[in-house]
Amino acid sequence: MFRRPNIDEDSLRRALGKRFHMQGDVRIDFGPEVPGLLVFSAYEVGGRARVTGTFDGEIHTDFDDNVPRVLRALGYGRSSGVDPGVVAGAIGMLEADPGTPFLTTFALEQNGDGRMALPAATTWDGHPAVAYWNVSSRLAPWRSFVVALPDGTYLVRRDTPE
């Protein structure tokens, strides 16, 4: 009988300890809710390493592998009912290990430059897309597009403003 793994914070902490030897004071930031996955970024206080990825019973850290994992779990591309803020929150966090996507009006008012906007559904070359602004501790703000292609694959395109 197949037993589904626990996908919760305690299980993630155990997996971080086992795979990355994070045993002390581990801080975890979580992305938005994604069915069957935890989107996270974790670090050990006093340590240098940060781990950003998804957890579905196993930790996945490769961005290119995580994009379709997250978007398929959300049903993005198959349904127009997926909240652009959830897509931006999840993919944006994974994008820059971690990224900090601008998801609220408050964040834009405090950190934006007047041309930034909240995550929104749009198109890219005629394909459904979500556009959002992101920033990280290492990179200046940029705009990203998450694009759903007709063959069921996805692209993440970055537009770096001048």
C-alpha positions, -999 to 999 in steps of 0.1 A, spaced: 0 0 0 14 34 -10 15 59 17 14 96 7 42 116 24 34 144 48 37 177 32 40 200 62 65 222 80 77 195 103 84 171 74 102 199 55 124 206 85 133 170 88 142 168 51 162 200 53 182 185 82 188 153 64 197 167 30 213 200 39 224 194 75 202 223 87 198 214 124 199 246 144 176 276 143 161 271 108 139 299 95 115 292 67 95 316 46 67 301 27 52 311 -6 15 310 -14 -5 278 -11 0 254 -40 -19 221 -39 4 192 -29 35 214 -26 52 238 -2 71 266 -19 97 278 5 130 295 12 150 284 43 182 293 61 199 284 93 205 314 116 243 320 116 247 299 85 256 310 51 235 287 30 199 294 18 178 267 2 148 278 -20 126 253 -37 95 232 -34 87 202 -11 63 174 -20 78 148 3 112 155 -14 130 188 -17 134 202 -53 157 231 -58 162 234 -95 142 265 -108 137 251 -143 122 219 -128 101 237 -102 84 260 -127 63 233 -143 58 214 -110 42 245 -94 23 257 -125 8 222 -132 -2 219 -95 -20 252 -98 -37 242 -131 -21 273 -148 -27 272 -185 -55 248 -183 -77 272 -164 -81 309 -166 -92 310 -129 -57 309 -114 -49 340 -93 -20 359 -109 -9 368 -74 -5 331 -65 15 325 -97 37 355 -91 41 347 -54 52 311 -60 74 315 -92 87 349 -80 100 334 -47 117 306 -66 131 329 -93 160 346 -74 167 322 -45 146 339 -31 129 366 -50 105 390 -33 77 396 -57 56 428 -53 22 413 -44 5 442 -25 -2 478 -31 17 486 1 48 469 -12 46 489 -44 41 522 -25 70 515 -2 95 501 -28 81 508 -63 91 535 -87 57 545 -101 58 522 -132 55 490 -113 21 472 -110 5 443 -91 6 409 -107 -18 407 -136 -30 383 -163 -18 394 -197 -4 378 -229 30 372 -243 32 366 -281 -5 357 -280 -1 332 -252 -16 335 -217 8 350 -192 11 365 -158 33 397 -155 47 407 -121 76 428 -106 102 411 -85 134 421 -65 160 402 -45 188 412 -22 213 407 -52 192 421 -81 175 454 -88 137 452 -96 127 435 -128 95 424 -145 88 388 -152 63 370 -174 52 335 -167 39 322 -201 17 291 -207 24 276 -241 -2 255 -261 19 223 -257 16 224 -219 51 238 -213 59 271 -196 84 299 -200 96 325 -175 109 356 -192 126 385 -175 124 420 -187 151 441 -170 140 478 -171 165 504 -182 
